[in-house]
Amino acid sequence: MTDPRLASARFQKSSLSGADDNCVEVATNLPGLVAVRDSKDPSGPALAFTPAQWRSFIGRVNTGAFDA
């Protein structure tokens, strides 16, 4: 199911992204929702998180929890 709020999502790539298209884009302008999509497939699916879930994920990324 597609969330109708995604129609107004303003996706952005990180300013730290390189010139290639292997990036994710994040939309944080939606009340109660953070959307994430693949920059190579902007019309494809998006993952949706609550702001609390997104903060938790980013916090774990920053601490290296997913480093191999």
Backbone as XML, in Angstrom:
<?xml version="1.0"?>
<chain id="A" units="angstrom">
  <residue number="1" name="MET">
    <atom name="N" x="0.842" y="-1.172" z="0.000"/>
    <atom name="CA" x="0.000" y="0.000" z="0.000"/>
    <atom name="C" x="0.891" y="1.240" z="0.000"/>
  </residue>
  <residue number="2" name="THR">
    <atom name="N" x="0.504" y="2.242" z="-0.758"/>
    <atom name="CA" x="1.260" y="3.483" z="-0.825"/>
    <atom name="C" x="0.637" y="4.509" z="0.107"/>
  </residue>
  <residue number="3" name="ASP">
    <atom name="N" x="1.458" y="5.145" z="0.890"/>
    <atom name="CA" x="0.981" y="6.179" z="1.800"/>
    <atom name="C" x="0.725" y="7.447" z="0.992"/>
  </residue>
  <residue number="4" name="PRO">
    <atom name="N" x="-0.482" y="7.999" z="1.016"/>
    <atom name="CA" x="-0.781" y="9.190" z="0.218"/>
    <atom name="C" x="0.047" y="10.406" z="0.619"/>
  </residue>
  <residue number="5" name="ARG">
    <atom name="N" x="0.601" y="10.407" z="1.823"/>
    <atom name="CA" x="1.437" y="11.544" z="2.240"/>
    <atom name="C" x="2.722" y="11.632" z="1.427"/>
  </residue>
  <residue number="6" name="LEU">
    <atom name="N" x="3.141" y="10.520" z="0.812"/>
    <atom name="CA" x="4.385" y="10.534" z="0.034"/>
    <atom name="C" x="4.302" y="11.437" z="-1.183"/>
  </residue>
  <residue number="7" name="ALA">
    <atom name="N" x="3.093" y="11.751" z="-1.642"/>
    <atom name="CA" x="2.932" y="12.631" z="-2.807"/>
    <atom name="C" x="3.524" y="14.017" z="-2.545"/>
  </residue>
  <residue number="8" name="SER">
    <atom name="N" x="3.549" y="14.442" z="-1.301"/>
    <atom name="CA" x="4.097" y="15.762" z="-0.984"/>
    <atom name="C" x="5.505" y="15.692" z="-0.380"/>
  </residue>
  <residue number="9" name="ALA">
    <atom name="N" x="6.124" y="14.526" z="-0.443"/>
    <atom name="CA" x="7.475" y="14.362" z="0.120"/>
    <atom name="C" x="8.490" y="15.152" z="-0.691"/>
  </residue>
  <residue number="10" name="ARG">
    <atom name="N" x="9.392" y="15.820" z="0.008"/>
    <atom name="CA" x="10.514" y="16.530" z="-0.625"/>
    <atom name="C" x="11.785" y="15.770" z="-0.247"/>
  </residue>
  <residue number="11" name="PHE">
    <atom name="N" x="12.218" y="14.918" z="-1.152"/>
    <atom name="CA" x="13.384" y="14.071" z="-0.900"/>
    <atom name="C" x="14.669" y="14.856" z="-1.140"/>
  </residue>
  <residue number="12" name="GLN">
    <atom name="N" x="15.677" y="14.567" z="-0.298"/>
    <atom name="CA" x="16.987" y="15.198" z="-0.421"/>
    <atom name="C" x="18.075" y="14.149" z="-0.233"/>
  </residue>
  <residue number="13" name="LYS">
    <atom name="N" x="19.168" y="14.323" z="-0.986"/>
    <atom name="CA" x="20.371" y="13.515" z="-0.762"/>
    <atom name="C" x="21.270" y="14.254" z="0.203"/>
  </residue>
  <residue number="14" name="SER">
    <atom name="N" x="22.090" y="13.521" z="0.897"/>
    <atom name="CA" x="23.054" y="14.125" z="1.805"/>
    <atom name="C" x="24.036" y="14.988" z="1.023"/>
  </residue>
  <residue number="15" name="SER">
    <atom name="N" x="24.444" y="16.071" z="1.627"/>
    <atom name="CA" x="25.474" y="16.910" z="1.000"/>
    <atom name="C" x="26.810" y="16.181" z="0.955"/>
  </residue>
  <residue number="16" name="LEU">
    <atom name="N" x="26.946" y="15.093" z="1.707"/>
    <atom name="CA" x="28.170" y="14.302" z="1.705"/>
    <atom name="C" x="28.167" y="13.236" z="0.612"/>
  </residue>
  <residue number="17" name="SER">
    <atom name="N" x="27.053" y="13.119" z="-0.119"/>
    <atom name="CA" x="26.974" y="12.136" z="-1.204"/>
    <atom name="C" x="27.926" y="12.519" z="-2.325"/>
  </residue>
  <residue number="18" name="GLY">
    <atom name="N" x="28.486" y="11.514" z="-2.960"/>
    <atom name="CA" x="29.373" y="11.753" z="-4.087"/>
    <atom name="C" x="28.588" y="12.069" z="-5.345"/>
  </residue>
  <residue number="19" name="ALA">
    <atom name="N" x="29.289" y="12.116" z="-6.460"/>
    <atom name="CA" x="28.672" y="12.447" z="-7.737"/>
    <atom name="C" x="27.866" y="11.284" z="-8.309"/>
  </residue>
  <residue number="20" name="ASP">
    <atom name="N" x="28.146" y="10.055" z="-7.865"/>
    <atom name="CA" x="27.406" y="8.914" z="-8.418"/>
    <atom name="C" x="25.989" y="8.866" z="-7.839"/>
  </residue>
  <residue number="21" name="ASP">
    <atom name="N" x="25.184" y="7.972" z="-8.350"/>
    <atom name="CA" x="23.789" y="7.891" z="-7.933"/>
    <atom name="C" x="23.532" y="6.773" z="-6.933"/>
  </residue>
  <residue number="22" name="ASN">
    <atom name="N" x="24.560" y="6.289" z="-6.258"/>
    <atom name="CA" x="24.386" y="5.212" z="-5.288"/>
    <atom name="C" x="24.123" y="5.797" z="-3.908"/>
  </residue>
  <residue number="23" name="CYS">
    <atom name="N" x="22.979" y="6.439" z="-3.775"/>
    <atom name="CA" x="22.652" y="7.136" z="-2.538"/>
    <atom name="C" x="21.213" y="6.854" z="-2.144"/>
  </residue>
  <residue number="24" name="VAL">
    <atom name="N" x="20.918" y="7.176" z="-0.925"/>
    <atom name="CA" x="19.531" y="7.193" z="-0.498"/>
    <atom name="C" x="19.100" y="8.646" z="-0.392"/>
  </residue>
  <residue number="25" name="GLU">
    <atom name="N" x="17.819" y="8.860" z="-0.528"/>
    <atom name="CA" x="17.239" y="10.181" z="-0.352"/>
    <atom name="C" x="16.247" y="10.091" z="0.802"/>
  </residue>
  <residue number="26" name="VAL">
    <atom name="N" x="16.174" y="11.155" z="1.587"/>
    <atom name="CA" x="15.327" y="11.174" z="2.769"/>
    <atom name="C" x="14.391" y="12.377" z="2.694"/>
  </residue>
  <residue number="27" name="ALA">
    <atom name="N" x="13.142" y="12.146" z="3.044"/>
    <atom name="CA" x="12.160" y="13.229" z="3.143"/>
    <atom name="C" x="11.747" y="13.363" z="4.607"/>
  </residue>
  <residue number="28" name="THR">
    <atom name="N" x="11.972" y="14.549" z="5.162"/>
    <atom name="CA" x="11.629" y="14.789" z="6.569"/>
    <atom name="C" x="10.555" y="15.866" z="6.711"/>
  </residue>
  <residue number="29" name="ASN">
    <atom name="N" x="9.935" y="16.256" z="5.612"/>
    <atom name="CA" x="8.940" y="17.326" z="5.651"/>
    <atom name="C" x="7.523" y="16.829" z="5.931"/>
  </residue>
  <residue number="30" name="LEU">
    <atom name="N" x="7.356" y="15.546" z="6.166"/>
    <atom name="CA" x="6.028" y="14.979" z="6.345"/>
    <atom name="C" x="5.722" y="14.794" z="7.834"/>
  </residue>
  <residue number="31" name="PRO">
    <atom name="N" x="4.620" y="15.331" z="8.319"/>
    <atom name="CA" x="4.296" y="15.191" z="9.744"/>
    <atom name="C" x="4.168" y="13.721" z="10.156"/>
  </residue>
  <residue number="32" name="GLY">
    <atom name="N" x="4.945" y="13.325" z="11.150"/>
    <atom name="CA" x="4.858" y="11.976" z="11.689"/>
    <atom name="C" x="5.437" y="10.883" z="10.818"/>
  </residue>
  <residue number="33" name="LEU">
    <atom name="N" x="6.202" y="11.256" z="9.789"/>
    <atom name="CA" x="6.717" y="10.268" z="8.845"/>
    <atom name="C" x="8.062" y="10.721" z="8.286"/>
  </residue>
  <residue number="34" name="VAL">
    <atom name="N" x="9.007" y="9.792" z="8.224"/>
    <atom name="CA" x="10.273" y="10.008" z="7.530"/>
    <atom name="C" x="10.325" y="8.965" z="6.423"/>
  </residue>
  <residue number="35" name="ALA">
    <atom name="N" x="10.491" y="9.422" z="5.190"/>
    <atom name="CA" x="10.504" y="8.516" z="4.043"/>
    <atom name="C" x="11.917" y="8.413" z="3.490"/>
  </residue>
  <residue number="36" name="VAL">
    <atom name="N" x="12.291" y="7.214" z="3.052"/>
    <atom name="CA" x="13.629" y="6.949" z="2.524"/>
    <atom name="C" x="13.462" y="6.182" z="1.211"/>
  </residue>
  <residue number="37" name="ARG">
    <atom name="N" x="14.205" y="6.599" z="0.178"/>
    <atom name="CA" x="14.130" y="5.903" z="-1.113"/>
    <atom name="C" x="15.507" y="5.826" z="-1.743"/>
  </residue>
  <residue number="38" name="ASP">
    <atom name="N" x="15.623" y="4.993" z="-2.747"/>
    <atom name="CA" x="16.850" y="4.814" z="-3.524"/>
    <atom name="C" x="16.921" y="5.920" z="-4.570"/>
  </residue>
  <residue number="39" name="SER">
    <atom name="N" x="18.021" y="6.659" z="-4.600"/>
    <atom name="CA" x="18.146" y="7.763" z="-5.550"/>
    <atom name="C" x="18.155" y="7.295" z="-7.004"/>
  </residue>
  <residue number="40" name="LYS">
    <atom name="N" x="18.512" y="6.037" z="-7.244"/>
    <atom name="CA" x="18.517" y="5.513" z="-8.616"/>
    <atom name="C" x="17.115" y="5.195" z="-9.110"/>
  </residue>
  <residue number="41" name="ASP">
    <atom name="N" x="16.147" y="5.109" z="-8.202"/>
    <atom name="CA" x="14.784" y="4.731" z="-8.562"/>
    <atom name="C" x="13.788" y="5.651" z="-7.855"/>
  </residue>
  <residue number="42" name="PRO">
    <atom name="N" x="13.772" y="6.942" z="-8.203"/>
    <atom name="CA" x="12.927" y="7.886" z="-7.478"/>
    <atom name="C" x="11.427" y="7.618" z="-7.583"/>
  </residue>
  <residue number="43" name="SER">
    <atom name="N" x="10.999" y="6.897" z="-8.593"/>
    <atom name="CA" x="9.571" y="6.581" z="-8.680"/>
    <atom name="C" x="9.272" y="5.211" z="-8.082"/>
  </residue>
  <residue number="44" name="GLY">
    <atom name="N" x="10.283" y="4.561" z="-7.542"/>
    <atom name="CA" x="10.116" y="3.251" z="-6.928"/>
    <atom name="C" x="9.603" y="3.360" z="-5.506"/>
  </residue>
  <residue number="45" name="PRO">
    <atom name="N" x="9.687" y="2.272" z="-4.764"/>
    <atom name="CA" x="9.142" y="2.248" z="-3.403"/>
    <atom name="C" x="9.969" y="3.089" z="-2.433"/>
  </residue>
  <residue number="46" name="ALA">
    <atom name="N" x="9.322" y="3.480" z="-1.372"/>
    <atom name="CA" x="9.987" y="4.213" z="-0.292"/>
    <atom name="C" x="9.708" y="3.487" z="1.014"/>
  </residue>
  <residue number="47" name="LEU">
    <atom name="N" x="10.675" y="3.521" z="1.894"/>
    <atom name="CA" x="10.487" y="3.002" z="3.251"/>
    <atom name="C" x="9.952" y="4.137" z="4.115"/>
  </residue>
  <residue number="48" name="ALA">
    <atom name="N" x="9.077" y="3.829" z="5.035"/>
    <atom name="CA" x="8.499" y="4.848" z="5.906"/>
    <atom name="C" x="8.792" y="4.501" z="7.361"/>
  </residue>
  <residue number="49" name="PHE">
    <atom name="N" x="9.223" y="5.504" z="8.099"/>
    <atom name="CA" x="9.563" y="5.363" z="9.512"/>
    <atom name="C" x="8.875" y="6.459" z="10.305"/>
  </residue>
  <residue number="50" name="THR">
    <atom name="N" x="8.630" y="6.200" z="11.569"/>
    <atom name="CA" x="8.234" y="7.302" z="12.444"/>
    <atom name="C" x="9.497" y="8.106" z="12.725"/>
  </residue>
  <residue number="51" name="PRO">
    <atom name="N" x="9.368" y="9.361" z="13.108"/>
    <atom name="CA" x="10.563" y="10.130" z="13.450"/>
    <atom name="C" x="11.391" y="9.464" z="14.562"/>
  </residue>
  <residue number="52" name="ALA">
    <atom name="N" x="10.747" y="8.843" z="15.540"/>
    <atom name="CA" x="11.481" y="8.167" z="16.618"/>
    <atom name="C" x="12.267" y="6.975" z="16.077"/>
  </residue>
  <residue number="53" name="GLN">
    <atom name="N" x="11.671" y="6.207" z="15.192"/>
    <atom name="CA" x="12.381" y="5.074" z="14.582"/>
    <atom name="C" x="13.583" y="5.568" z="13.784"/>
  </residue>
  <residue number="54" name="TRP">
    <atom name="N" x="13.407" y="6.636" z="13.031"/>
    <atom name="CA" x="14.495" y="7.171" z="12.219"/>
    <atom name="C" x="15.638" y="7.673" z="13.108"/>
  </residue>
  <residue number="55" name="ARG">
    <atom name="N" x="15.319" y="8.398" z="14.171"/>
    <atom name="CA" x="16.355" y="8.880" z="15.099"/>
    <atom name="C" x="17.112" y="7.711" z="15.704"/>
  </residue>
  <residue number="56" name="SER">
    <atom name="N" x="16.400" y="6.658" z="16.078"/>
    <atom name="CA" x="17.047" y="5.478" z="16.642"/>
    <atom name="C" x="17.994" y="4.836" z="15.631"/>
  </residue>
  <residue number="57" name="PHE">
    <atom name="N" x="17.532" y="4.686" z="14.402"/>
    <atom name="CA" x="18.369" y="4.105" z="13.351"/>
    <atom name="C" x="19.622" y="4.952" z="13.122"/>
  </residue>
  <residue number="58" name="ILE">
    <atom name="N" x="19.462" y="6.240" z="12.955"/>
    <atom name="CA" x="20.610" y="7.130" z="12.716"/>
    <atom name="C" x="21.557" y="7.108" z="13.912"/>
  </residue>
  <residue number="59" name="GLY">
    <atom name="N" x="21.025" y="7.065" z="15.113"/>
    <atom name="CA" x="21.877" y="6.973" z="16.296"/>
    <atom name="C" x="22.730" y="5.721" z="16.278"/>
  </residue>
  <residue number="60" name="ARG">
    <atom name="N" x="22.146" y="4.601" z="15.873"/>
    <atom name="CA" x="22.905" y="3.343" z="15.805"/>
    <atom name="C" x="23.930" y="3.392" z="14.680"/>
  </residue>
  <residue number="61" name="VAL">
    <atom name="N" x="23.590" y="4.008" z="13.556"/>
    <atom name="CA" x="24.562" y="4.167" z="12.471"/>
    <atom name="C" x="25.753" y="4.977" z="12.978"/>
  </residue>
  <residue number="62" name="ASN">
    <atom name="N" x="25.482" y="6.065" z="13.665"/>
    <atom name="CA" x="26.553" y="6.943" z="14.158"/>
    <atom name="C" x="27.460" y="6.277" z="15.185"/>
  </residue>
  <residue number="63" name="THR">
    <atom name="N" x="26.952" y="5.286" z="15.904"/>
    <atom name="CA" x="27.776" y="4.592" z="16.894"/>
    <atom name="C" x="28.488" y="3.378" z="16.298"/>
  </residue>
  <residue number="64" name="GLY">
    <atom name="N" x="28.247" y="3.105" z="15.000"/>
    <atom name="CA" x="28.927" y="1.981" z="14.348"/>
    <atom name="C" x="28.262" y="0.637" z="14.554"/>
  </residue>
  <residue number="65" name="ALA">
    <atom name="N" x="27.019" y="0.641" z="14.990"/>
    <atom name="CA" x="26.329" y="-0.611" z="15.280"/>
    <atom name="C" x="26.200" y="-1.527" z="14.068"/>
  </residue>
  <residue number="66" name="PHE">
    <atom name="N" x="26.256" y="-0.981" z="12.873"/>
    <atom name="CA" x="26.077" y="-1.788" z="11.663"/>
    <atom name="C" x="27.389" y="-2.003" z="10.894"/>
  </residue>
  <residue number="67" name="ASP">
    <atom name="N" x="28.481" y="-1.525" z="11.430"/>
    <atom name="CA" x="29.768" y="-1.695" z="10.756"/>
    <atom name="C" x="30.156" y="-3.169" z="10.727"/>
  </residue>
  <residue number="68" name="ALA">
    <atom name="N" x="30.691" y="-3.575" z="9.628"/>
    <atom name="CA" x="31.093" y="-4.984" z="9.494"/>
    <atom name="C" x="32.444" y="-5.245" z="10.109"/>
  </residue>
</chain>
